Amino acid sequence: MFGTIGGSIFTFFIMISCLGTVNGVTMGCCRGMYTMSCRGQGIAPEKFSKIGKNKNGIQIYLIILHF
């Protein structure tokens, strides 16, 4: 329907869309767990409410748990 070039462009946009979705899900999952842990809810809040040593807001445990 789109030809070879059109198919390649369409595939490229699908790849960009999938990568954006994975990025959004990863950030959303980590922030949601962190927020619950700060309120004392969820699984192991004492561990998941801590952030990295360099204080840049990255929750290492949550990123590992997500994957």
N, C-alpha and C positions, 0 to 999 in steps of 0.2 A: 504494500500500500504506500509506504513512504520511500521505498528504494533503499539502497545500501547506505547512502549518506544519511538519509533521514532516520533509518533504524539505528545507526551509530549515535546520532545526536539524541534520539529518544532514550537509548540505553544510558547515555552519559547523564541525562537529567534524572533518570530513575536512580542511578547510583548516588548522585548528590542528595536526592530526597531521602534515601535510606540512611546515608551517613548522618544527615541532619536529625533524623528520627532517633537514631542510636545515641547521638549526643544529647538530645533533649531528655530521653528516658534515663540516661545515666545521671545527668545533673538533677533531674526531678526526684529520682529514687533516693539519691544521697541526701538531698535537702529535706525530703519528707521524713526520712528516718532520723536525721539530726534534730529536727524540730520536735518530733515525738520524744526523743531521748532527753532533750532539754526539759521537757515537761514531766519526766519521770515515767513515761509510758513506753511500751514496746519491749523488744528483746534486749536485755543487758544495757539499760540506759546509762549506767556508770561508765561503760566502755565506749559507747557510740556517741556520747555527748562531748567527748574530747575532740579537739582539733589538732592539727599537726604542730610540731615544735616551732616551726618558723612563723606561726600565726597568720598564715595566708588564707585560712578558711577551708582547707582541704581536709576532709575526714577520711583518713587512709583506711580505717577499718571498714567503712561503709562502701568505699569503692571496691575493695577486695571482696566484700560480701556480695556486692551486686553481680560480679562476674562469677 
